[in-house]
Amino acid sequence: MKNFVKGICLVLALSSVEFMNGQEKDHKKVSVKAEETTEFIPAIRLINKPDGSCAFEKGRIPTLKHMNTTTFWMSNKTEEWEKNAHPAPRRQYVITIKGNIRFKVTDGSTFLIKPGTVLLAEDLKGKGHSWDMVKSKEWERLYIPIAEDADDLFIADKD
């Protein structure tokens, strides 16, 4: 998982770097061919049901696929609004670097996120979800917002 996070950070950092010799890199003209893959990272997606309640589905995200993102940030702090049930503030990947986090959705169902599983937060309405740390004192995570109308690349498991 650490190599996965390092790889994401490196790709995002390099994609926003300008040449140091005074020439600006025209990002619109850069074309990189995404590799095809049969490898996946486990993922859980928070979603809204038609009635606005929050639910989750298990699945996976393919590796080596380019994701339509523009920024990212890291956090190891918890703000007050995060301590209670809340919807996601935006569509985003949440990559856990350190910690075990139990998420709870509207119907009381829970799931555990550990390093190695991507959380995809797409429950933008209603009461949302809540979470608490399990056998962890700190949650280190990377937030990667998904560009508007971009594919989240999530593939749901078959029931």
N, C-alpha and C positions, 0 to 999 in steps of 0.2 A: 504494500500500500504506500509506503514511503516513496518508493521509486515512481509510483503512479502520480503522487502529488508533486514530486520534484519535476516530473515530465510536464505536467500541466503548467506549473509555474514557469518553467523554462520556455515553453511554447508561447505562453501569453506574454512573457517579458520580451522575448525576441520579436514577436509580431508588432510590438509598439516601439521598437528602437529605431532611431533615425541614425543615418550615417554620421560619423564623427567628423568627416572632412568637409562639412558644410552642405553637402547634398542631402536633400530630404528624400526619403524613400517613399515612392508613390504606392501606398498599400493597395490601391485599386488595381494596379497592373501586376501585382505579384500573384502568381498562380502556383499552388502546390497541390500535387495529386494525392488525394487521400488513398491510403492503402486499403485493400479489401481484407477483411478479417473474419475468422470464425471464432474468435476469442471474445469473451464478455466479462464484465465486472458486475457482480450482484448489485441490485438496486431495489429500493422501495420508494413508491411514489405516493405522496399525499394528494388526494383529489377531493373535489366537491361532488356530492350526489346532486341530482336535480332539485331536491328540497333544500340545498344549501349546507347540509350536514357534511362533516369531514369523514372520509374513509381512506383506506390504503390498499394498495395492490403491490404484490411482489413481482419482480421481474429482473431484467438485466439491461445493460447498456453495452453496445459493441465497442471494442477497443479500436484505436487507430482511425476513428471517424472524426472529422473536423467538426467542432461545435461552434455555433454562431454566438459568440460572446465578445464583449468588448472590455471587460474589467473584472477584477476579482479582489477580494481582501480576506484577511485572516482575523480570527478573533479567539480569545480565550476568556473573555468576560461575558457576564450575563447581565442584561439590562432589566429593569423592573418589569417592563411590559412582557418580557419573555417568560416570566415566572408563572403566568396564568395562561389559560387557554387563549389562543390567538390564531388568526389566519396568517398565512405566509404574506410578507409585505410585497413580494414579487415572485415570478417564476424563477427558480434558481436551483442549482445543484448545491448541496451541502456535503462537503467531503470531511469526514471525521479523521483527524490525524491522531488524536489521543482521547480516550474516554469511552465509556459505554453508556448509551443514552436510551432510556425507555420512553417511547412516544405513545400517547394515548389519543384516540380519536373519539368522535361524538358518541358512538354506541358503547364505549368503554373498552373496546378491543385495544390491545397493545402490541408493540413489536420493539425489538431491540436493534439499535444501530451501533456497530463497532467499527473500528478501522477496517477497511476492506469492503465495506458496503456503502454505496452512494445513496444519499437521501435526495429525492427529487421533490421539492416543495411546490405544489401547484394548487393548494387549497386556499384560494384567494378570497373566499367569501365566508360568511357565517361565523360561528364560534371558533372554528379552526381546531387546532391540536394543542396538546400540552406535552411537556416532557420533564423528566427528572433524571439525574445522574445515578447510575447503578454501580456501586463499588468503585466509584471515581470521585475525585475531588475537583477535577478540572476537565473541561471539554475544549479541546483545541480543534478548530475547524476552519475550513476554507469555504467561502461563499463565492459562487460563480453564477451571476445572473444570466438568464437566457434571453437573447434578443427577442424583441416583440415579434410574434408570429413565426418564430423559428421552431423547427422540429426539435423535440427534447431527446430523440433517439431511444426512448424507453420502449422495451419490448416486454409486454406483460406475460407472465407465466400462464400456461394453459391450466385450467382448473382440473 
